[in-house]
Amino acid sequence: MPELQQLTEELKRERYKDRYKKVLKSTSYTLIVVAAVAVLTATLLMPVLRTYGSSMTPTLTDGNIVLSVKTSNFERGDLVAFYVGKKLLVKRYIAGPGEWVRIDEDGIVYVNDQKLDEPYLKERALGDCNIEFPYQVPDGQIFVLGDHRSVSLDSRNTAVGCVASEQIEGKIVFRVWPIKDFGTLN
């Protein structure tokens, strides 16, 4: 027959196992809920995107991973992610609906006859352009340009053209990779 001390020890052990199971179950449920919220947030509110190509250098380089915010409110100079067909592109917001854009031979951009201050550019270029300037941005669309103007395919070319609101994925706000460049984007 077991002694009282052995019974007490066994009871303690069983209670510990019950508490352990409850904590494990609770922790598992919490992790599942947190993961589901993270996935929904990343999908619906703040998509995580990976950049390809060199059209946005030096601001973004090939392989950067960035966060975007779903919005349709942009200010001049904001980075915009949008779809052209099934391809996701990132360019810089230059002008909105009804505004007039002009780019001279030296690559200087004017919006409504005001020279655009573009401190993010390393070089200016007219680039691959097959539209006539001055160009008025159509209603419901925006005019975008890449930062590496000599190689960027953007609103200056009818292959991309102006971007309709339905094409827009969001505004790029934060770089998460590479770690050395971690932080907000201008």
C-alpha positions in Angstrom: 0.0 0.0 0.0 1.4 3.5 -1.0 2.3 5.8 1.8 0.7 9.3 2.3 3.9 11.0 1.1 4.0 9.0 -2.1 0.3 9.8 -2.8 1.0 13.5 -2.2 3.9 13.5 -4.6 1.9 11.7 -7.2 -1.0 14.2 -6.8 1.5 17.1 -7.2 2.9 15.5 -10.4 -0.6 15.0 -11.9 -1.6 18.6 -11.1 1.6 19.8 -12.7 0.9 17.8 -15.9 -2.6 19.3 -16.0 -1.3 22.8 -15.7 1.4 22.1 -18.3 -1.2 20.9 -20.8 -3.4 23.9 -20.2 -0.5 26.4 -20.7 0.7 24.5 -23.8 -2.8 24.6 -25.2 -3.3 28.3 -24.4 0.1 29.1 -25.9 -0.7 27.2 -29.1 -4.0 29.0 -29.5 -2.3 32.3 -29.0 0.4 31.6 -31.5 -2.2 30.5 -34.1 -4.3 33.6 -33.6 -1.2 35.9 -33.8 0.0 34.1 -37.0 -3.4 34.5 -38.6 -3.6 38.2 -37.7 0.0 38.7 -39.1 -0.9 36.9 -42.4 -4.2 38.9 -42.8 -2.4 42.2 -42.0 0.4 41.4 -44.5 -2.1 40.4 -47.1 -4.8 43.0 -46.7 -3.2 46.1 -45.1 0.6 46.0 -45.4 1.8 43.7 -48.2 5.4 42.7 -48.1 7.0 43.0 -51.5 10.4 42.1 -53.1 11.9 44.5 -55.6 13.5 43.4 -58.9 15.6 45.2 -61.4 17.5 48.5 -61.4 14.9 51.1 -62.3 14.7 52.5 -58.8 18.4 52.6 -57.9 19.9 54.1 -55.7 16.7 54.2 -53.6 15.8 50.5 -54.0 18.1 47.8 -55.4 17.4 44.3 -56.8 16.3 42.0 -54.0 15.2 44.6 -51.4 12.2 43.5 -49.3 9.8 46.4 -48.5 6.5 47.0 -46.7 3.7 48.8 -48.4 0.6 50.4 -47.0 -2.7 50.1 -48.9 -3.7 53.6 -49.8 -4.7 55.8 -52.7 -3.5 59.1 -51.2 -0.1 60.0 -52.5 2.2 63.0 -52.3 4.7 64.0 -54.9 7.8 61.8 -54.4 6.1 58.9 -52.7 7.1 55.4 -53.8 4.1 53.5 -55.4 3.8 49.8 -56.0 1.4 48.9 -58.9 0.7 46.1 -61.4 1.2 46.2 -65.1 -0.3 43.0 -66.3 0.9 40.4 -63.8 4.2 42.3 -63.1 4.5 44.4 -59.9 6.5 47.6 -60.5 7.7 50.3 -58.0 8.1 53.9 -59.2 7.9 57.4 -57.8 4.7 59.4 -57.8 5.2 62.6 -59.9 1.8 64.0 -60.8 -1.9 63.3 -60.3 -5.0 63.6 -62.4 -5.3 66.7 -64.5 -1.7 67.9 -63.8 0.6 68.8 -66.6 4.0 67.1 -66.8 7.0 68.2 -69.0 10.5 66.7 -69.1 13.2 68.7 -71.0 16.1 67.3 -72.9 18.3 67.4 -69.8 15.8 65.2 -67.8 14.5 68.1 -65.6 10.9 67.4 -64.7 8.3 70.2 -64.4 4.8 69.7 -63.0 2.3 72.5 -63.8 5.4 74.5 -65.0 7.1 74.2 -61.6 10.5 72.6 -61.6 10.4 69.4 -59.5 13.0 69.1 -56.7 14.3 65.6 -56.9 17.1 65.1 -54.3 16.8 61.3 -54.6 18.2 61.3 -58.2 21.9 60.5 -58.9 21.5 61.4 -62.6 18.8 63.0 -64.8 17.8 61.7 -68.2 14.9 61.9 -70.6 15.1 58.1 -71.0 12.8 55.8 -72.9 10.1 58.3 -73.9 7.5 58.0 -76.6 4.9 60.5 -75.4 4.7 64.2 -76.3 5.3 66.9 -73.7 3.6 68.8 -72.1 1.5 65.8 -71.1 -1.7 66.0 -69.1 -2.4 63.2 -66.7 -5.8 61.6 -67.5 -8.5 61.5 -64.8 -8.3 58.6 -62.3 -4.6 58.0 -63.1 -1.2 59.1 -61.8 2.1 59.8 -63.6 5.1 57.8 -62.2 8.9 57.8 -62.9 11.7 55.5 -61.8 14.7 57.0 -60.0 17.2 55.5 -62.5 15.7 57.5 -65.4 18.1 56.2 -68.2 16.9 52.6 -67.8 13.4 52.9 -66.2 10.3 52.0 -68.1 7.6 54.2 -66.6 4.8 56.7 -67.5 7.1 58.3 -70.2 6.5 55.2 -72.3 3.1 53.9 -73.5 4.2 50.3 -72.6 3.5 51.3 -68.9 1.8 54.7 -69.3 -0.1 56.4 -66.5 -1.2 54.2 -63.6 -5.0 53.7 -62.9 -6.1 53.5 -59.3 -7.2 49.8 -59.8 -3.5 48.9 -60.6 -2.1 50.4 -57.4 -1.0 47.9 -54.7 0.1 50.6 -52.2 2.6 53.1 -51.0 6.1 51.8 -50.1 7.0 53.0 -46.7 9.7 50.7 -45.1 12.6 48.6 -46.1 13.2 45.4 -44.1 15.9 43.8 -46.2 18.9 44.1 -46.4 19.4 44.6 -42.7 22.0 47.3 -43.2 19.4 49.5 -45.0 16.6 48.7 -42.6 14.3 51.7 -42.1 11.8 54.1 -43.6 12.0 55.2 -47.3 11.8 58.7 -48.7 
